[in-house]
Amino acid sequence: MEDIFQGYKGGALEVLKNYNVRVWGTAKITTTRGDFEGTILPRSENDDDQHIVLKIITGYNIGVDILTITDMQETGYKKANYKIPEKEFPTTEGLPNVKLFGTGGTIASRLDYRTGAVIPAFSPGELYGAVPELADICNLTTEKVFAVFSENMGPKQYLQLAKAIGKEIENGIDGIVIGHGTDTMHHTGAALTFMVQNSPVPIVIVGSQRSSDRPSSDAALNLMHAMYAAGNSDIAEVMVCMFGPTSDEYGLLHKGTRVRKMHSSYRSTFRTIGDTPLAMVNRHKIDYIKKEYRPRRKDRNVTIKPYFSDKVTMLYYYPGMKPDVLDALVDCGYKGIVFIGTGLGHVNKELYPSIARAKKKGVYMFMTLQTLWGYVQMFVYETGREMMARGIVPGGNMLPEVAYIKLGWALGQTDDLDEVHRLMLTPINDEITEREPYNGYLLYQGGIPEVEEFIKVVHK
């Protein structure tokens, strides 16, 4: 017998039964907080029994508190099919061959309402069913390397992914796309930049801020942009491809060592910091912004350096920080610490004895900035000079996460002090630059006249 109240229990189940409203039925709900109309969705097995979940006409899901409901009427019924249709992905002569590695990101997906989970569409057939435009962009093959949320990505996954990329390049692929959750995408971009060097083809990391079941999803566009970049871009580097402006006009290609997620929910969350993006891309063309980059080559030569030490951490300084925080890290055996300091790269004097102790224990210490933009300048004030004398090395304009990744990568290869310093301070792909361009730091502050005028112009 069909379950018409899928996942509902307790009070919520009694409300549905009382008003004779079914899951997948369209309903009008009158509440003490207003009226709502939409489709009744199933509940997850682990959800509470105090809410009715409604997908409203905008495509967003809302939870209606059963204690506020005064009336419900079912106005229609049509059971939804959330399985992505599979179609055989066609092979077209003349199109580039692109390999998609899956790590667990939901770049295209369907919903499992039994558990409330988003299930990624991953096979070529599923992706073709979800985003048929891909067949006009490339010949696609896929491989699931592992399936983890991005917060669970770490050194083990970086090493495995780097080796898989190396093998695929040697096999003659034209470009590589990596489907990835957005939260730690910039960490993976840095890790692969250091572990996969001298690549002859583009390596493009892509994800989505909003899942595929939402009308405002960026998943399909991001995927098309990434596939086109991997197959056609002349830039043979590790890049992050994500949404560009608030419109759907293009995506941006960001260098893997200079990109950062800057907003928790905006589609245009990824920004190049201290530089400009490499290029703008859509599914038909690429407009290059930077003139200097590592170009695509026809050879199959690539250098894979899959190293990482997990005894590395970051320490975000705050006023009043006590030395026992640093002492604890040293006592736990950490061999590398990236400080994220204030201003030009400062911490308080109370930490000085613990910094000196860490140096004596053989801990490698580097300074980065909370400001993100700009350079560590430890020669300007006495504080900086005193910290350098105690073993902290300025990290130029490396982003904190990039410095953390690079220090883990360096200590995975050697514990020789001079060699660690050489690896850290020798740029591999612009993680440290000689200068930041004049348009590499733009922060628009709403409310002031010139910015408001600019916003009016660009939104006409």
C-alpha positions as CSV (number, residue, x, y, z in Angstrom):
1,M,0.0,0.0,0.0
2,E,1.3,3.4,-1.0
3,D,2.5,5.7,1.8
4,I,0.7,9.0,1.2
5,F,2.3,10.7,4.2
6,Q,6.0,9.9,3.5
7,G,8.2,10.6,6.5
8,Y,5.6,12.5,8.5
9,K,5.0,11.4,12.1
10,G,3.5,12.6,15.4
11,G,1.8,16.0,15.3
12,A,2.6,16.8,11.7
13,L,1.1,13.5,10.5
14,E,-2.1,14.1,12.5
15,V,-2.5,17.5,10.9
16,L,-2.2,16.1,7.4
17,K,-4.7,13.4,8.2
18,N,-7.1,15.8,9.8
19,Y,-7.2,18.0,6.7
20,N,-6.9,15.0,4.3
21,V,-3.8,16.4,2.5
22,R,-1.2,14.1,0.9
23,V,2.5,14.3,0.3
24,W,3.0,15.6,-3.3
25,G,-0.4,17.3,-3.1
26,T,-0.6,21.0,-3.9
27,A,-2.2,22.8,-1.0
28,K,-3.3,26.1,0.4
29,I,-2.3,26.6,4.0
30,T,-3.8,29.2,6.2
31,T,-1.7,30.2,9.3
32,T,-1.6,32.8,12.0
33,R,1.4,34.2,10.1
34,G,-0.1,34.4,6.7
35,D,-1.2,32.2,3.8
36,F,1.0,29.8,1.8
37,E,0.6,27.7,-1.3
38,G,2.8,25.0,-2.8
39,T,3.6,21.3,-2.9
40,I,3.7,19.2,0.3
41,L,7.1,17.5,0.3
42,P,8.1,14.3,2.1
43,R,10.1,14.5,5.4
44,S,13.4,13.0,6.2
45,E,13.4,10.1,8.5
46,N,15.4,12.1,11.1
47,D,13.3,15.3,11.0
48,D,11.0,16.6,13.7
49,D,7.2,16.2,13.8
50,Q,6.3,19.8,14.3
51,H,6.5,21.1,10.7
52,I,4.9,20.6,7.3
53,V,7.5,21.2,4.5
54,L,6.1,23.1,1.5
55,K,7.9,23.9,-1.8
56,I,6.4,27.3,-2.7
57,I,6.1,28.6,-6.3
58,T,9.5,30.3,-6.2
59,G,11.1,26.8,-5.8
60,Y,12.2,27.4,-2.2
61,N,11.3,25.0,0.6
62,I,9.7,26.4,3.8
63,G,8.8,24.7,7.1
64,V,5.3,25.6,8.4
65,D,4.9,25.2,12.2
66,I,1.9,23.0,12.8
67,L,0.9,25.1,15.8
68,T,0.2,28.1,13.5
69,I,-2.0,26.2,11.0
70,T,-5.7,27.1,11.1
71,D,-6.7,25.5,7.8
72,M,-5.4,23.4,4.9
73,Q,-6.9,22.5,1.5
74,E,-5.5,20.2,-1.1
75,T,-6.0,21.8,-4.5
76,G,-4.3,19.2,-6.7
77,Y,-2.0,16.2,-6.8
78,K,0.9,15.1,-8.9
79,K,3.6,12.9,-7.6
80,A,7.0,14.3,-8.6
81,N,9.8,12.2,-10.1
82,Y,13.1,13.4,-8.8
83,K,15.3,10.9,-10.6
84,I,17.5,12.5,-13.2
85,P,16.8,10.8,-16.6
86,E,19.8,9.1,-18.1
87,K,20.7,9.4,-21.7
88,E,23.7,8.0,-23.5
89,F,26.3,10.7,-23.8
90,P,27.2,11.2,-27.4
91,T,30.7,11.3,-28.8
92,T,31.3,14.0,-31.4
93,E,34.4,14.0,-33.5
94,G,36.3,17.3,-33.2
95,L,35.2,18.1,-29.7
96,P,37.8,18.1,-26.9
97,N,37.9,15.1,-24.5
98,V,37.3,16.1,-20.9
99,K,37.6,14.0,-17.8
100,L,35.4,14.8,-14.8
101,F,36.7,13.6,-11.4
102,G,34.1,13.4,-8.7
103,T,35.0,14.1,-5.1
104,G,31.5,14.4,-3.6
105,G,30.3,17.9,-4.7
106,T,26.7,18.1,-5.9
107,I,27.3,20.0,-9.2
108,A,24.2,18.2,-10.6
109,S,21.9,16.4,-8.3
110,R,18.6,14.9,-7.4
111,L,16.9,14.9,-4.0
112,D,16.4,11.8,-1.8
113,Y,13.4,12.9,0.2
114,R,13.6,9.7,2.3
115,T,16.8,11.0,4.0
116,G,16.7,14.6,3.0
117,A,20.0,14.1,1.2
118,V,21.1,15.5,-2.1
119,I,22.3,12.7,-4.3
120,P,24.8,13.8,-7.0
121,A,24.3,13.0,-10.6
122,F,27.6,11.8,-11.8
123,S,27.7,9.3,-14.6
124,P,28.0,10.8,-18.2
125,G,24.4,9.6,-18.8
126,E,23.1,11.3,-15.6
127,L,25.0,14.5,-16.4
128,Y,23.7,14.5,-20.0
129,G,20.2,14.0,-18.6
130,A,20.6,16.9,-16.2
131,V,22.6,19.3,-18.5
132,P,22.2,18.2,-22.1
133,E,24.2,21.2,-23.3
134,L,27.4,19.5,-22.2
135,A,27.2,17.3,-25.3
136,D,27.9,20.4,-27.5
137,I,30.9,21.3,-25.4
138,C,33.0,18.2,-25.0
139,N,33.2,14.4,-25.1
140,L,32.9,13.5,-21.4
141,T,34.1,10.7,-19.3
142,T,33.8,10.5,-15.5
143,E,35.4,8.9,-12.5
144,K,34.4,9.0,-8.9
145,V,37.7,9.3,-7.0
146,F,35.9,9.5,-3.6
147,A,32.7,10.9,-2.2
148,V,33.1,13.3,0.8
149,F,31.7,16.6,1.8
150,S,34.2,19.4,1.2
151,E,34.8,19.9,4.9
152,N,36.1,16.3,4.9
153,M,38.6,17.0,2.1
154,G,42.1,16.8,3.4
155,P,45.7,15.6,2.7
156,K,44.6,12.0,2.0
157,Q,42.2,13.2,-0.7
158,Y,44.7,15.7,-2.2
159,L,47.3,13.0,-2.7
160,Q,44.9,10.6,-4.3
161,L,43.5,13.3,-6.6
162,A,46.9,14.5,-7.7
163,K,47.9,10.9,-8.6
164,A,44.7,10.4,-10.5
165,I,45.2,13.6,-12.5
166,G,48.7,12.6,-13.4
167,K,47.6,9.3,-14.8
168,E,44.8,11.0,-16.8
169,I,47.2,13.5,-18.3
170,E,49.6,10.8,-19.3
171,N,46.7,9.0,-21.1
172,G,46.2,12.0,-23.3
173,I,43.1,13.9,-22.0
174,D,42.5,17.4,-23.3
175,G,41.3,18.9,-20.0
176,I,40.3,17.9,-16.5
177,V,37.3,19.1,-14.4
178,I,37.0,18.3,-10.6
179,G,33.5,18.5,-9.1
180,H,34.0,19.8,-5.6
181,G,32.0,21.2,-2.7
182,T,32.6,25.0,-2.4
183,D,33.6,25.4,1.3
184,T,37.2,24.2,0.9
185,M,37.6,24.5,-2.9
186,H,40.3,27.1,-2.5
187,H,42.3,24.8,-0.2
188,T,42.2,22.1,-2.9
189,G,43.1,24.6,-5.6
190,A,46.3,25.4,-3.7
191,A,47.1,21.8,-2.9
192,L,46.8,20.7,-6.5
193,T,48.9,23.7,-7.7
194,F,51.8,22.4,-5.6
195,M,51.2,18.7,-6.2
196,V,50.5,18.8,-10.0
197,Q,53.2,21.0,-11.5
198,N,54.0,21.7,-15.2
199,S,50.6,20.4,-16.4
200,P,50.1,20.6,-20.2
201,V,46.3,20.9,-19.9
202,P,43.8,22.9,-17.8
203,I,42.7,21.6,-14.5
204,V,39.4,23.2,-13.4
205,I,37.8,22.8,-10.0
206,V,34.0,23.6,-10.0
207,G,31.1,23.4,-7.7
208,S,27.7,25.1,-7.0
209,Q,26.5,27.4,-4.2
210,R,22.9,26.4,-4.7
211,S,21.6,22.9,-5.4
212,S,20.1,21.8,-8.7
213,D,16.5,21.7,-7.4
214,R,16.5,25.5,-6.8
215,P,15.5,27.9,-9.6
216,S,18.5,30.1,-8.7
217,S,21.0,27.2,-8.9
218,D,24.3,28.0,-10.4
219,A,25.1,24.3,-10.9
220,A,24.4,23.8,-14.6
221,L,26.1,27.1,-15.7
222,N,29.2,26.5,-13.6
223,L,29.5,23.0,-15.0
224,M,29.2,24.2,-18.6
225,H,31.7,27.0,-18.1
226,A,34.2,24.6,-16.4
227,M,33.8,22.0,-19.2
228,Y,34.4,24.6,-21.9
229,A,37.4,26.0,-20.0
230,A,38.9,22.5,-19.6
231,G,38.5,21.6,-23.2
232,N,39.2,24.9,-24.9
233,S,41.2,27.2,-22.6
234,D,44.8,28.0,-23.4
235,I,45.5,28.3,-19.6
236,A,47.2,25.1,-18.4
237,E,47.0,25.7,-14.7
238,V,44.9,24.7,-11.7
239,M,41.9,27.0,-11.6
240,V,38.6,27.5,-9.8
241,C,35.7,28.2,-12.1
242,M,32.6,29.7,-10.4
243,F,29.9,32.3,-11.0
244,G,31.0,35.7,-12.1
245,P,28.5,38.6,-11.6
246,T,25.0,38.4,-10.2
247,S,23.7,37.9,-13.7
248,D,24.1,34.7,-15.7
249,E,26.5,36.2,-18.3
250,Y,29.7,34.4,-17.5
251,G,31.9,32.6,-15.0
252,L,35.4,33.5,-13.8
253,L,38.5,31.5,-13.9
254,H,40.6,32.1,-10.7
255,K,44.1,31.0,-10.1
256,G,44.3,28.2,-7.6
257,T,46.6,30.0,-5.3
258,R,44.9,33.4,-5.2
259,V,41.3,32.5,-4.8
260,R,39.0,32.5,-1.7
261,K,35.4,31.9,-0.9
262,M,34.2,35.2,0.4
263,H,30.4,34.8,1.1
264,S,28.5,32.0,2.6
265,S,25.6,32.0,0.1
266,Y,26.1,34.3,-2.8
267,R,26.6,32.6,-6.1
268,S,29.5,35.0,-6.9
269,T,31.2,34.0,-3.7
270,F,34.7,33.3,-5.1
271,R,37.1,36.2,-5.6
272,T,40.6,36.5,-6.7
273,I,42.5,38.2,-3.9
274,G,45.4,40.6,-4.6
275,D,45.2,40.1,-8.3
276,T,42.7,39.8,-11.1
277,P,40.9,36.6,-12.3
278,L,42.6,34.8,-15.2
279,A,39.6,35.0,-17.6
280,M,35.9,35.2,-18.1
281,V,34.2,32.1,-19.6
282,N,30.9,31.0,-20.9
283,R,29.9,27.9,-22.9
284,H,30.9,29.5,-26.2
285,K,34.1,31.6,-25.6
286,I,36.8,32.7,-23.2
287,D,37.9,36.3,-22.7
288,Y,41.3,36.4,-21.2
289,I,41.9,39.0,-18.5
290,K,45.5,38.2,-17.6
291,K,48.0,38.2,-20.4
292,E,50.6,36.1,-18.6
293,Y,49.7,32.5,-17.7
294,R,51.1,29.0,-18.2
295,P,49.9,28.0,-21.7
296,R,48.5,24.7,-22.9
297,R,51.0,22.3,-24.5
298,K,50.7,19.2,-26.7
299,D,53.2,17.1,-24.7
300,R,52.1,14.7,-21.9
301,N,54.8,15.8,-19.4
302,V,53.6,16.5,-15.9
303,T,55.3,16.5,-12.5
304,I,53.4,15.0,-9.7
305,K,54.6,15.8,-6.1
306,P,52.1,14.1,-3.8
307,Y,53.5,15.1,-0.4
308,F,51.9,16.4,2.8
309,S,52.6,16.5,6.5
310,D,49.5,16.6,8.7
311,K,51.5,18.1,11.6
312,V,50.8,21.6,10.3
313,T,48.3,24.1,11.5
314,M,47.1,27.7,11.4
315,L,46.9,30.0,14.4
316,Y,44.6,33.0,14.1
317,Y,45.9,35.7,16.4
318,Y,43.4,37.7,18.6
319,P,44.0,40.4,21.2
320,G,44.8,38.8,24.6
321,M,45.9,35.5,23.2
322,K,47.7,33.5,25.9
323,P,51.0,31.6,25.2
324,D,49.5,28.3,26.4
325,V,47.6,28.1,23.0
326,L,50.9,28.0,21.1
327,D,52.6,25.8,23.8
328,A,49.8,23.3,23.4
329,L,50.4,23.0,19.6
330,V,54.1,22.5,20.2
331,D,53.5,19.9,22.9
332,C,51.2,18.0,20.6
333,G,54.0,17.6,18.1
334,Y,53.0,20.2,15.4
335,K,56.0,20.9,13.2
336,G,54.7,23.8,11.2
337,I,52.5,26.8,12.2
338,V,51.1,29.5,10.0
339,F,50.3,32.6,12.1
340,I,47.5,34.9,10.8
341,G,48.5,38.2,12.3
342,T,47.1,41.6,12.6
343,G,48.1,44.6,10.5
344,L,51.5,44.0,8.8
345,G,51.9,40.7,10.6
346,H,51.8,41.2,14.4
347,V,51.0,39.2,17.6
348,N,51.3,40.4,21.2
349,K,54.6,40.3,23.2
350,E,53.1,37.8,25.7
351,L,53.6,35.1,23.0
352,Y,57.4,35.9,22.5
353,P,58.8,33.3,24.9
354,S,56.5,30.6,23.5
355,I,57.6,31.6,19.9
356,A,61.2,31.3,21.0
357,R,60.5,27.9,22.6
358,A,58.8,26.7,19.4
359,K,61.8,27.6,17.4
360,K,64.1,25.6,19.8
361,K,61.7,22.7,19.3
362,G,62.3,22.8,15.6
363,V,58.9,24.2,14.7
364,Y,58.7,26.1,11.3
365,M,56.7,29.3,11.7
366,F,55.4,31.7,9.0
367,M,53.4,34.9,9.2
368,T,50.4,35.8,7.0
369,L,47.7,38.5,7.4
370,Q,44.2,38.8,8.6
371,T,43.6,41.6,6.1
372,L,44.1,39.0,3.2
373,W,45.1,41.8,0.8
374,G,48.6,43.2,1.1
375,Y,52.0,42.0,2.3
376,V,53.6,40.9,5.5
377,Q,56.0,43.7,6.5
378,M,57.9,42.7,9.6
379,F,60.8,45.2,9.2
380,V,58.5,48.2,9.8
381,Y,57.9,48.0,13.5
382,E,59.9,46.7,16.4
383,T,57.2,43.9,16.9
384,G,58.0,42.4,13.5
385,R,61.7,42.5,14.0
386,E,61.4,40.8,17.4
387,M,59.2,38.0,16.0
388,M,61.7,37.4,13.2
389,A,64.5,37.2,15.7
390,R,62.5,34.5,17.4
391,G,61.9,32.4,14.3
392,I,58.8,33.6,12.5
393,V,59.4,34.1,8.7
394,P,57.3,36.6,6.7
395,G,55.1,34.9,4.1
396,G,54.8,37.8,1.6
397,N,51.3,38.1,0.3
398,M,50.4,34.4,0.5
399,L,46.8,33.9,1.6
400,P,46.7,32.1,5.0
401,E,45.1,28.9,3.7
402,V,47.6,28.8,0.8
403,A,50.5,29.2,3.2
404,Y,49.0,26.4,5.4
405,I,48.7,24.1,2.4
406,K,52.2,24.9,1.1
407,L,53.8,24.4,4.5
408,G,52.2,21.0,4.8
409,W,53.4,20.2,1.3
410,A,56.9,21.4,2.0
411,L,57.2,19.5,5.3
412,G,55.9,16.4,3.6
413,Q,59.2,16.4,1.6
414,T,61.8,17.6,4.0
415,D,62.6,18.8,7.5
416,D,65.7,20.7,6.5
417,L,65.3,24.3,7.6
418,D,66.9,25.9,4.6
419,E,65.0,23.7,2.2
420,V,61.7,24.4,3.9
421,H,62.3,28.1,3.7
422,R,63.3,27.8,0.0
423,L,60.2,25.9,-0.9
424,M,57.9,28.2,1.1
425,L,59.4,31.5,-0.3
426,T,59.9,30.4,-3.9
427,P,56.7,31.0,-5.8
428,I,55.3,28.1,-7.8
429,N,52.4,29.8,-9.4
430,D,51.9,33.4,-8.0
431,E,51.1,32.4,-4.4
432,I,53.6,35.2,-3.7
433,T,53.8,38.0,-6.2
434,E,56.2,41.0,-6.5
435,R,53.3,43.5,-6.3
436,E,49.5,43.5,-6.3
437,P,48.0,45.4,-9.3
438,Y,46.0,48.6,-8.8
439,N,42.8,46.8,-9.6
440,G,43.6,43.8,-7.4
441,Y,41.9,45.4,-4.4
442,L,38.4,46.6,-4.9
443,L,35.9,46.8,-2.1
444,Y,32.6,48.6,-2.8
445,Q,30.9,50.1,0.2
446,G,27.2,50.5,-0.3
447,G,25.5,53.7,0.7
448,I,28.1,56.2,-0.4
449,P,27.1,58.3,-3.5
450,E,29.8,57.2,-6.0
451,V,29.1,53.5,-5.3
452,E,25.3,53.9,-5.5
453,E,25.7,55.7,-8.8
454,F,27.9,52.9,-10.1
455,I,25.3,50.3,-9.0
456,K,22.6,52.1,-10.8
457,V,24.6,52.1,-14.0
458,V,25.5,48.4,-14.0
459,H,22.0,47.4,-13.1
460,K,20.3,49.3,-15.9
